Amino acid sequence: MRSIRELYIIGHGPSSSHTMGVAFACEYVKEKYLDIKEVKVILYGSLALTGKGHLTDYIIKKEFDKKLKSIDFDTVKKTSHPNVMEFFVTDNDGKEHYEKICSTGGGSIKIFSQKDQKHKEIYPHNSLKDILLFCKKERISLVDYVKRYEDKDILSYMKEILLTMKNVTKTGMNKTGYLPGTLKVKRKASAMYKRALTNNSLSDINTCIAITSFAVAEENASGGVVVTAPTCGSAGVLPGTITYCKMNNLSEERILDGLLVAGLFGMLAKTNGSVSGAECGCQAEIGVACAMGAALVATALQLQNEKIAQSAEIALEHSLGLTCDPVCGYVQIPCIERCAIYALKAVDSVLLAKLLPSSDAKVSFDDILKTMYMTGKDIRKEYKETSISGLAKVIK
């Protein structure tokens, strides 16, 4: 399994697959073909159906500038993955080049021309069961496990991740007006904060979790800088759970430990399932984020490894079947509210896990992750980031 650095990526929203991943694909093409005269791009599947709402065309134009000949949105052709893009490059000598690239979720890309494309594996285990057995044998915590295999600078990187989440929360909290796009969705985080201040309810933890999640999700929807956790669309969940930790006077050290372990669960999902709404519905994004949030809180509370695993399992189990049906293709409805709801659910999952005996648990995190992926494959394609059914069909 690869590093959690590949899960926590700092960049512009609103979408890790449709914005960040596409940007990385464009950068790859530009670096490989230095003498580009013009380039034509064709987008397929979800990229074609919701690309404009996710700023996909905007980022492509920004990357290639005047060398961009055209962008075609092919919503008919079937591809191996719903986030496939093709690049037709012509250099100054008239030679033509072709690249097929897939945005697999969370900002990651797959380059089809690199048949032996390999990524550095740093963890010796690919399942939580094996990780827990190893930790039990070595008598170490999940925090120790992550620190053992990540590089020596991982804590510094996590501090940068935490600081970015703090900054985006503050930025989102102070902005008013409307989010970009035709939906005319009004920013609510600032008003929520002022209302809570007036009502003397800022001491209520759930209120503050919801406000934090709204602030981050709204900033993501406006194309602001966020942290993928595991995606841009779910970026508001972890900051909400961090607010819970802060309001319970948990130290920054404990929160950083929580981020490390949350990353581990996120990478397990990315390795053995999916974090792509276009591939498996919103359960793969917000559901995984909820599991990560539960793991973060449980770790920060210094619960035992089994309780952390149980918390994450409960969170993901009760996120199964979530559809990805963004209205008009914007990461706004239902995405923003959903971040707040599932930040709260992450905390509730930990509270429930503390009440339930681990020995009675019949479903493991590995089991529920497998179920999530299987469920995602069974969900009709109309409900996987296409904006042609569900809420996107009802709300015009």
Phi, psi and omega in degrees: 000147187270175185293149176291348174300331180284349179265315180270101181239131178268127180184182182279139172284187011265356186219130179290327180274319186270341180247298182297308182300319179295319178298318179295323178295317178297319179296322178298314180298317180294324180286327181282322182244092186284341186251052184282129173267312177205158181218138176247137182238133174242129180252141181236165173057228182297325178299324180282321185284324184237012184301318183292321178291335180264006179068024179297314180294325179297316183289326178294315178298321180294320183289318185261342177053232186288347180280349179284120179275313181196159171234121178251139179252100182264104182265004186255312185298135178272138180232170183292336179217148183288356180241051182265142175225148179239139179242124176248107188255135173240125181269179185291345176268002179088000179285143181252140181228154184225135175224134174245123186227142179244133174267106192272358179113148178067018180091356181276151178229155175241124181258113188293334180287343178263083184299326181256032181300116183240146177241148183292120177270127181245340178261137181280351183241149181238006177226152179292327178302312180293324179295316180295321178295319178296315180297322179294318179295319182273352182058050179233162178274169176296329176298313179298324180298312180297315181295331181294324188255339176283164180288168186294344181263011186296324180293323177297320178295320179294327177295323177293321178297314181296319179295320178297317178297321178295316182294318182291328176296313180297316180298312181295328181290334185262359182262145177233183179097207185244149175285153182294151177116174185281347182288337181056047177282126182277137174297137185240341186302316181297316179294323178298317179296314181295323178293319179293324178295316179294322183272005182055039182249014178288352175273352178278120186298315182298323178299314183289327175299313182297317181297316179300312181298319178298315183301315182289316182296323178291322178293322176298316182298336180267005179085016179286173180281125179223179175248128175292129181205074358273353181228177176289318182299335179253016187295344182277349186289304183299317176303325177296317179290330176294323175300319177302315181297316181296320182286347173260015175059033175278140186290163177298325179301317179292322179295320177296321175299319179298320178296321179299311183288324175301320177298323178298315179293324177296319179289329174298319178293319181291328181280317188254355180219244180198152171236027182249120177295329180288338181264319187228015181080179185291342176302330180283339179259291183289327178295314178294321178299320178297317177297319177297317179297320177296317178297321179299309182296314181298322178292315180297330177279359179061042175284163180291160183308316182295324179288325176297315179297318180295321179298314180294322180295315179300316182299316181284323181302322184262025171238004184296143173085002181296130179271158176246097186226061183298129182295125181060014179081003179273146179274065186227301178245119007263013194301318186292309179299323183298324178299317180293315181299319185275344168290318177295320179295326178299315179295316179298326179296322177292315180299321179291318179298325179294332181275331185267136177290130181298330183293339181270353183292126182258352181239127180265168177296321177300319179298313185287331176293317176298319179295318179300314181295318179295317178297318179300322179291333181277339180296135178301142185300334180298339182256018180236077174056045177249339182060032177240006177207183180063219179303322182296335179274324182283317182264119181254000000 
